[in-house]
Amino acid sequence: MKKVAFYTLGCKLNFSETSSISRMFEDKGYKKVEFTDTPDIFIINTCSVTENADKKCKKIVREARKISNNAYIAIIGCYAQLKPKEISEIPGVDAVLGAAEKFQLIDLLDGFVRPEQPKVLASDIEAATSFNNAFSINDRTRTFLKVQDGCDYSCTFCTIPLARGNSRSNTIENIVKQAEEIVASGVKEIVLTGVNTGDFGIRNGKREDRFIDLAKELDRINGLERIRISSIEPNLLTDEIIEFVANSNKFVPHFHIPLQSGSDNILRAMKRRYLSDLYVARVEKIKSLMPHCCIGVDVIVGFPGETENEFLKTYNFLNELNISYLHVFTYSERANTPAAEMDSVVPIKERNKRSKMLRSLSEKKRRYFYEQHLNTSQEVLFEDDVEDGMMHGFTKNYIRVAAKYDPVLINEIKPLVLKEVNKSGHVTAEELTEILTH
């Protein structure tokens, strides 16, 4: 029985696909093991959103070769689709598979016998037209369920359409069936994932459904406690979706909404499909119906043409906005994107300075959001995540809670009173009964 190990870089969508591919191996009789357990095969699922992700891939290959010198190393994912030849030249790599090939890798690699020269099996992205089902299970308390893939947008900084192809989706019927299977396995929270999740419903180039149609069907599943939307574009986050979530018992009050810039000039240069006024309207609509809702924001600093004044527009815009945390990305030039050819390049040192400023703002925003919920009772879903005798979990509105480790609580939802924000930035909690007896 050959042993296979997996390593995943990047987004929740990648995690869902890695998990599904790992189950394919197990169904064929392979044994899934930890990365350090001298595997016979390594499968590395890559990201290529930033230059740093590319560097990480190279480092992981080197580590894999140290752990198991004779193992077969195959690279899949976005980086593999974008730069297959470059990856094949990394010492130690045996195979590179593109977007159209990665779900067929067991058949294509024929027993995983190391070749004299690396195999490159990567078709042009136009060949990636099918939707491959994927969801993570047994990896985390929450399950990432893939509902959509690819993107039809043409943001000037982004390589994802080149790495994953056009927008395409699963059927509502298939997704509901998968969700029911996930719930039957004991999972209590499902996170809906995709490249452009709100664009759900396109099949064979035609729109067949809407995201709201999917949400309504998932909301009816018995036994499913929580549904979380991983990320949704502001132009696709309609009032109908916001109102539905506000009245749902399953969809949680948490939205992650990419912004990228608070400057309309930069948004236009990025070819985003909205301006800052629309983003403000979305946040105000959410908070009017769900004042306790957690709102996360993606933002890019150092995009070409982002002067100090344009950056300060973004900083002040976010500072005044009623949001909960930021995911800050430092712009990096990506080959074959329009932004890489633009003038007025921001120096790396300045990009890093701006990134640091926004990360500091994010910490303040998160702490303030957490503090608004202290001394309130919240339901916490605990994960198999133990550190220094403490276990962690999340409230519906994505507050990370730390409590004294109790194995009985793993994958259980428990009402607790939030007490204080600790030095790690997590919220400590106590049982309601303990509070009442004090």
KETOR-709443 format. One record per residue (C-alpha): residue in one letter; z, y, x. Coordinates in steps of 0.02 Angstrom, whole numbers, padded with zeros to 5 digits, always signed. Example, Ala and Ser with C-alpha at 12.3 -4.5 7.8 and 13.67 -1.06 7.14 Angstrom:
<semars>
a+00390-00225+00615;s+00357-00053+00684;
</semars>
This chain:
<semars>
m+00000+00000+00000;k-00058+00162+00082;k+00058+00311+00076;v-00008+00481+00022;a+00076+00652+00033;f+00027+00817-00046;y+00051+00998+00002;t+00006+01141-00116;l-00026+01322-00074;g-00049+01460-00201;c-00033+01474-00388;k+00040+01372-00531;l-00137+01313-00571;n-00147+01232-00400;f+00020+01145-00429;s-00041+01074-00595;e-00200+01008-00513;t-00108+00932-00364;s+00010+00842-00482;s-00136+00770-00583;i-00228+00714-00425;s-00068+00632-00361;r-00058+00530-00521;m-00238+00473-00494;f-00183+00403-00325;e-00032+00316-00400;d-00141+00239-00536;k-00250+00166-00397;g-00101+00087-00310;y-00061+00217-00178;k+00120+00265-00147;k+00163+00451-00160;v+00284+00502-00022;e+00359+00660+00053;f+00259+00759+00180;t+00374+00704+00322;d+00373+00518+00277;t+00231+00471+00398;p+00094+00462+00264;d-00071+00374+00289;i-00158+00514+00193;f-00124+00700+00177;i-00203+00800+00035;i-00185+00988+00062;n-00228+01097-00088;t-00269+01271-00027;c-00270+01450-00088;s-00376+01590-00019;v-00313+01745-00109;t-00259+01823+00055;e-00295+01799+00239;n-00117+01735+00261;a-00155+01587+00146;d-00297+01535+00263;k-00179+01541+00413;k-00051+01436+00319;c-00181+01300+00291;k-00216+01288+00477;k-00031+01278+00516;i-00002+01139+00387;v-00144+01037+00463;r-00063+01051+00635;e+00106+00997+00564;a+00029+00850+00471;r-00054+00789+00629;k+00113+00798+00721;i+00200+00697+00585;s+00068+00562+00572;n-00062+00571+00711;n-00180+00439+00638;a-00170+00495+00456;y-00321+00548+00353;i-00316+00735+00313;a-00419+00801+00167;i-00427+00984+00116;i-00463+01039-00063;g-00440+01200-00162;c-00508+01377-00157;y-00514+01395+00032;a-00609+01229+00041;q-00741+01293-00080;l-00760+01462+00004;k-00764+01408+00187;p-00795+01220+00200;k-00880+01228+00371;e-00742+01336+00444;i-00609+01213+00382;s-00705+01062+00448;e-00691+01140+00622;i-00501+01145+00615;p-00441+01009+00737;g-00372+00862+00639;v-00466+00886+00475;d-00560+00732+00412;a-00636+00792+00249;v-00664+00951+00149;l-00700+00943-00038;g-00759+01085-00147;a-00718+01133-00326;a-00842+01012-00404;e-00785+00866-00295;k-00595+00876-00280;f-00556+00773-00435;q-00671+00635-00372;l-00598+00626-00197;i-00531+00448-00211;d-00706+00383-00247;l-00797+00500-00129;l-00689+00466+00024;d-00710+00277+00014;g-00545+00203+00071;f-00492+00350+00181;v-00556+00281+00346;r-00557+00422+00473;p-00738+00471+00515;e-00806+00517+00686;q-00855+00687+00616;p-00769+00777+00470;k-00852+00751+00301;v-00899+00909+00206;l-00923+00877+00020;a-00938+01049-00058;s-01076+01093-00181;d-01123+01271-00225;i-00999+01344-00349;e-01131+01337-00487;a-01100+01148-00490;a-00919+01174-00547;t-00953+01176-00733;s-00838+01040-00802;f-00658+01065-00854;n-00538+00944-00770;n-00374+00913-00860;a-00218+00948-00758;f-00032+00965-00782;s+00118+00945-00669;i+00255+00822-00713;n+00407+00749-00624;d+00390+00889-00495;r+00494+01022-00581;t+00594+01045-00741;r+00455+01154-00807;t+00280+01083-00825;f+00126+01185-00781;l-00011+01145-00905;k-00188+01199-00860;v-00281+01268-01011;q-00419+01370-00928;d-00514+01377-00763;g-00636+01496-00677;c-00667+01681-00709;d-00811+01786-00774;y-00736+01949-00712;s-00806+02037-00558;c-00656+02126-00480;t-00715+02195-00314;f-00571+02122-00211;c-00570+01945-00281;t-00648+01783-00220;i-00588+01674-00365;p-00755+01672-00460;l-00836+01613-00297;a-00701+01481-00274;r-00682+01416-00451;g-00840+01463-00546;n-00865+01531-00721;s-00732+01536-00856;r-00711+01373-00950;s-00574+01293-01054;n-00504+01133-01122;t-00508+01103-01310;i-00356+01147-01416;e-00349+00966-01474;n-00337+00900-01296;i-00207+01028-01244;v-00097+00989-01394;k-00110+00803-01356;q-00061+00832-01174;a+00083+00944-01226;e+00148+00810-01344;e+00142+00682-01203;i+00235+00802-01089;v+00370+00831-01220;a+00387+00642-01247;s+00426+00625-01060;g+00579+00737-01082;v+00510+00904-01024;k+00582+01054-01117;e+00473+01197-01052;i+00285+01210-01032;v+00202+01350-00934;l+00022+01384-00986;t-00086+01413-00832;g-00263+01462-00790;v-00363+01578-00679;n-00384+01698-00825;t-00272+01619-00956;g-00304+01750-01091;d-00490+01711-01082;f-00455+01538-01152;g-00584+01468-01272;i-00750+01466-01177;r-00841+01300-01168;n-01020+01275-01107;g-01037+01463-01087;k-00993+01501-01269;r-00830+01561-01346;e-00765+01424-01460;d-00582+01475-01480;r-00458+01615-01442;f-00295+01609-01347;i-00199+01654-01506;d-00273+01500-01592;l-00205+01390-01453;a-00035+01475-01459;k-00017+01444-01646;e-00055+01258-01627;l+00066+01235-01480;d+00200+01326-01578;r+00199+01184-01705;i+00241+01044-01582;n+00405+00958-01625;g+00530+00940-01484;l+00453+01073-01372;e+00590+01198-01333;r+00500+01332-01232;i+00322+01391-01198;r+00291+01520-01062;i+00128+01612-01026;s+00103+01616-00837;s-00005+01773-00827;i-00118+01869-00944;e-00235+02016-00915;p-00182+02177-01006;n-00352+02194-01091;l-00332+02018-01162;l-00150+02037-01214;t-00183+02093-01392;d-00059+02162-01519;e-00085+02000-01615;i-00024+01896-01467;i+00125+02011-01434;e+00177+02007-01617;f+00157+01818-01623;v+00268+01792-01470;a+00398+01911-01542;n+00413+01802-01698;s+00397+01632-01614;n+00543+01513-01586;k+00453+01427-01442;f+00356+01561-01347;v+00482+01650-01237;p+00499+01839-01215;h+00419+01847-01043;f+00249+01916-00996;h+00172+01926-00823;i+00036+02059-00834;p-00073+02103-00683;l-00088+02291-00653;q-00152+02301-00472;s-00143+02492-00466;g-00066+02636-00563;s-00209+02749-00510;d-00359+02755-00626;n-00472+02798-00479;i-00421+02639-00390;l-00433+02534-00549;r-00613+02593-00569;a-00651+02551-00387;m-00576+02378-00416;k-00685+02358-00573;r-00533+02314-00677;r-00564+02310-00865;y-00432+02436-00915;l-00351+02599-00860;s-00168+02644-00842;d-00150+02712-01020;l-00190+02541-01093;y-00060+02460-00980;v+00072+02583-01039;a+00027+02546-01220;r+00048+02358-01191;v+00220+02380-01112;e+00277+02498-01250;k+00216+02377-01385;i+00310+02232-01305;k+00472+02329-01283;s+00465+02398-01460;l+00468+02221-01530;m+00566+02133-01391;p+00680+02255-01298;h+00752+02107-01200;c+00579+02046-01143;c+00549+02018-00958;i+00388+02097-00894;g+00320+02052-00721;v+00182+02147-00636;d+00052+02106-00502;v+00008+02253-00391;i-00104+02272-00237;v-00067+02402-00102;g-00187+02467+00030;f-00351+02445-00066;p-00494+02544+00015;g-00483+02727-00038;e-00299+02717-00083;t-00240+02881-00008;e-00055+02924+00006;n-00073+03022-00156;e-00155+02875-00247;f-00018+02759-00186;l+00117+02878-00247;k+00032+02877-00418;t+00058+02689-00420;y+00237+02701-00358;n+00286+02833-00485;f+00192+02744-00624;l+00290+02584-00592;n+00454+02675-00565;e+00443+02754-00737;l+00378+02598-00826;n+00500+02485-00919;i+00460+02328-00819;s+00570+02194-00738;y+00496+02143-00570;l+00341+02156-00459;h+00232+02033-00364;v+00167+02141-00222;f+00008+02093-00129;t-00047+02180+00029;y-00235+02202+00019;s-00334+02097+00142;e-00523+02098+00164;r-00607+01943+00094;a-00783+01893+00145;n-00922+01914+00015;t-00825+02038-00091;p-00885+02217-00124;a-00716+02289-00072;a-00737+02221+00104;e-00887+02337+00127;m-00802+02493+00059;d-00760+02646+00164;s-00592+02734+00182;v-00503+02580+00246;v-00313+02593+00244;p-00233+02552+00413;i-00135+02388+00417;k+00025+02478+00468;e+00011+02592+00316;r-00025+02444+00200;n+00133+02358+00261;k+00237+02516+00238;r+00177+02535+00058;s+00208+02351+00024;k+00386+02367+00086;m+00416+02518-00028;l+00357+02423-00182;r+00456+02267-00139;s+00611+02376-00129;l+00567+02451-00298;s+00547+02275-00368;e+00723+02227-00312;k+00793+02382-00400;k+00695+02346-00559;r+00750+02164-00563;r+00933+02206-00534;y+00928+02339-00670;f+00848+02216-00792;y+00978+02084-00750;e+01121+02208-00771;q+01064+02251-00948;h+01106+02071-00997;l+01277+02051-00917;n+01418+01998-01035;t+01290+01928-01158;s+01268+01746-01207;q+01102+01671-01151;e+01027+01496-01157;v+00993+01432-00981;l+00876+01288-00939;f+00941+01213-00776;e+00826+01144-00643;d+00848+01014-00506;d+00878+01155-00383;v+01045+01145-00292;e+01099+01258-00149;d+01273+01276-00073;g+01353+01186-00220;m+01267+01296-00349;m+01128+01249-00469;h+01000+01366-00542;g+00907+01390-00703;f+00818+01519-00808;t+00852+01607-00971;k+00711+01625-01096;n+00676+01798-01027;y+00668+01735-00847;i+00837+01786-00779;r+00881+01669-00636;v+01057+01604-00663;a+01172+01519-00538;a+01313+01404-00595;k+01427+01275-00516;y+01330+01113-00489;d+01345+00985-00627;p+01216+00843-00626;v+01234+00823-00814;l+01157+00996-00839;i+00992+00962-00751;n+00849+00984-00875;e+00974+01036-01008;i+00983+01199-01104;k+01159+01271-01108;p+01225+01434-01184;l+01319+01534-01052;v+01388+01710-01033;l+01307+01807-00891;k+01440+01883-00780;e+01375+01972-00625;v+01230+01989-00505;n+01279+01903-00342;k+01228+01942-00162;s+01076+01828-00177;g+01012+01927-00325;h+01049+01789-00450;v+01162+01803-00602;t+01322+01702-00608;a+01378+01633-00775;e+01525+01554-00865;e+01543+01446-01018;l+01582+01540-01177;t+01741+01438-01202;e+01807+01495-01033;i+01778+01676-01080;l+01869+01657-01245;t+02024+01579-01165;h+02046+01716-01036;
</semars>
